[in-house]
Structures are given as C-alpha cells and as structure tokens.
Amino acid sequence: MEQYDSRVDAYIAKAAPFARPVLEYIRQIVHEISPLLTESIKWGFPFFEYKGPVCQMAAFKQHCALGFWKAALLNDPHQALRLGDAKAGSFGDIVSIADLPSKEILTDFILQAIALNEKEIKVEKKKASAEKAELVVPDYFIDFLADHPKAKEVFDKFSYSNKKEYAEWIIDAKTDATRQKRMETAAEWMSEGKSRNWKYKT
C-alpha cells in the first residue's frame, strides 16, 4: 500500500474550513512519526494503518475527531485519553490544533499502537454475562446521527434491544458503501419512529 492516499486529500478538501488545518496537521504528524504507516479510507473516514488500523481521523460539521483503534490498551501517563467519551474519538471534540495532545504524547501513542499491531495484541472482548452487556454504538454512527437530530432523538428513546439491532446492523456492514447506505437508511427509518425490523412486525 502507498503511504499517501489521494482519497484522503479529497476528504480534507471537502472538510469545513476550520477542520482542514487540523486534519492536515494530524496527517503530517502521523507520517513524520513513522514512514511505515499507510493511509486508507474505511467507513468513510481516513485511517492510518500498519499491520492493521493504528488510528483514524474524522471531520464533522462542528468538530474533528482523532481515535486510536486500540486506545484501551495504550499506556496513558498524562491522562490525555478520554475513553469514556463515546461521542468523538479518543480525545473528545477537536475544533483546533490546540485541542490535540502535544506532539510528544501523540508520538508515544502512535509508536505504542504500532508495537501492539506488530505483536498482534488484540483488545480483549468481554465475555457475555447474564446481565445486559453495555451497548457499544460506534463513534461514526453517533456522529452521523448528530447530523440527523430527529433520528437521534428517536434512537436515544429506543429500548436497549432496538438500539442494539441498529448498531449491530451498521457494524456488520462489509464495505464502506454498504455501511454508509445502512446509516442513511437507519436515519430515515428512525426519523419515522421505526425500529430496525419494523417490516416484520405486525
């Protein structure tokens, strides 16, 4: 794979004016830190990879996001990570370069993430218990719903099972195009108050 991907250039060019310098800075830092990292577009967002995903960035209407694929396994002595914030990547909302951790901290995280992929260390999946497992809704779906307030309002009021059906349907998409289409369909259905399997319910 090539170190640079023209689709990432196009993604940055289409981003809001405030977001472009943030995305360009993240991209520059990533490649400065390691020439091993290559670019790709997954689920509509730029990813930086080496033997698997290392980190990804995204731009939305009012903020950017930078997330580490294995954030839960990173050593974080400066407590820079916001793992409990499901809304936007690993560091919360980013609206300017000043909102990012220092270059030294980013360097440390990226090198740690590369090492984890080198050693093929994976995030341990929690075993299912008799209790309801915590519902995991992907960041990209949460941010997508933020642009569809009516759908988000319905989703937030849904039962655990209804939320889970939509989340799993989105996550299980095999391609970026399918995932995008499913998110658009989900937003449309939820805006009408429909559950994922509304067609099969009488």
N, C-alpha and C positions, 0 to 999 in steps of 0.2 A: 504493500500500500504506500501511496505517496504521503510525504509529510504534510503537505497542504492539499486542501480540497476546495475546488472552485465554488462548490455549493455553500461553503462557509462564508466565502466572500459575498455571495449573493444574499445570504441570511443577514449578514451585518449591514449590507447596503439597504436592506428593506426595513431595518430596525428604526425605531424612533430616534430623533437626533440626540437625545440625552444618552441613549443606550449605546450608540456606536463607539464612542471612546472607551467605554467600559469593556465592551466585547473585544475591541482591538487590543486593549491592554492585557486582558486575560489571555488572549491568543498569543501575544508576544511573549508574555512571561512563561507560559507553558512550553513553548518551543525553545526559549532560552535555557530553561531548566534541563530539558532532555531532548536531544535530537531523535531519540527512539520513538517519541510519541507521534502518532499519525492522527489525521482528522477524518471524521466521517459525519454523516447526518443520520441520526436514529430517532424515530418517533417525532421527526420534525425539528429536532434540536441538534446543535453541534456537539459532538463527543470527541474527546481526546483519548486515544487508546494505545495500549501496549500489552499484548497478550491478554486482551480483554479491556473493558472500559476502565478508565482511570478517573476521569471527571467529565462533567458536561456543563455547558452554559446555556442560558436562555434569555430572551428579551421579551417583555410583555408591555402592555400599554403604559404602565407607570413605574415599573421596576425591572431589574435584571436579577438573574439567579446564577449561582455557581454551586454545583453539587459534586460531592465525591461519591463514587459508586459504592465504596466500602467504608464510608465515613465512620460507621460504628466500630471499626477495627483500628482506627487511627489513634496514635498517641497524641494527646492534645494538652500539653503542659500549660499553654497560655489560655486555655478555655475559650478558644475562638469559635469552635463549632457550636451550632445551635441545632442539635439533633432532635429536640422536641418540637421544633418549628416545622410542621409538615407543609407549610404554605410555599416556601421558596428555598429550595436547595439546602445547602449546609450552613449558610451564613445569614439567613433572613433576607429581607428585601435589600437590593443594592440599587441605588439611584445615581451613584457617582463612584469614581475610583477610590475616593476617601472612605467609602463604606466597606471596602475589601480589607482583609487582613494584610499585614506587611508582606513584602516580597520574601523575607526570610521565612515567615510562617508558611506561606504558600509553597515555597521551595521544599520545606520539610514535609508538608502533607503530600506533595506530588511524588517525592522520592520514596516516601513510605508506601504510597499506593502502588507505585511501580514494583517495589520489593514484594508486596503482597501478591501481585499477579505473577511475578517471577516464581514465587514459591507455591503458586496455585492454592493460596489460602482463601477460603470462601467464608462468607458471612454465615454463621450457623443458623439454620432455620429452627424456629421454636417448635417444639413438639405440640401437637394439638392436645388440648386438655378437655375435660368435661365442660369446663366453663367456656363461655364465648371468647374466642380469640379476638385480640384487638384488631379492628378493621384497618387494613392498610389501603389507603387510597393514594395512588401515585401523584407526586408533585405536579406532573404535567397535566393531569386531569383536573386537579384542584385549580390550577392557574387557568386552564381552559374554561372552567365553569365561572371563574371570576368575571369573564367577559360575557357571560350569559346569566345575568342576575336572577331572572325568573326561574331558570332551570336550577340554579344553585339553591334558591330558596326552597324549592320542592325537594331537592336532594337532601338538604340539611334536615328536613322534617320527615324524611323517609325512615322506615324501620331499619334495623340492622340488616335484615335479610335482603331488603330491597336495595340498600346501598351496596351490599356485597355482590349481588347479581350484576349490577352495572360495573363495579370496579373490576371484577374478575373477567367480564366480557371485554373490557378495554385492555386489560393486562395481557389477555390470551391472544390478542391480535398478532399475526405472524409477520406482518410487514408494516412499514411506516404509513403507507397509504391506507391500509385497512384500519389501522389504529385511529388515524385522523378521521376517516369516514364514520367509524363507530362513535367517536366522541361527538361529532356533529349530529349524528342520529340520536344519540343519548340526550343531547341538549334539547333537540326538537321534541322528543317524547316527554322529557321531564317538564318542559315548558307547558305541556298539555296535561301534566299531572299523572303521566303514565309510568307504570313500573316497567322493568326490563322485559318481562314476559306477559305484557298486557294482552297480546294477541291470543294467548292460550287460556285466558281467564274469562269466565262467563259472568 
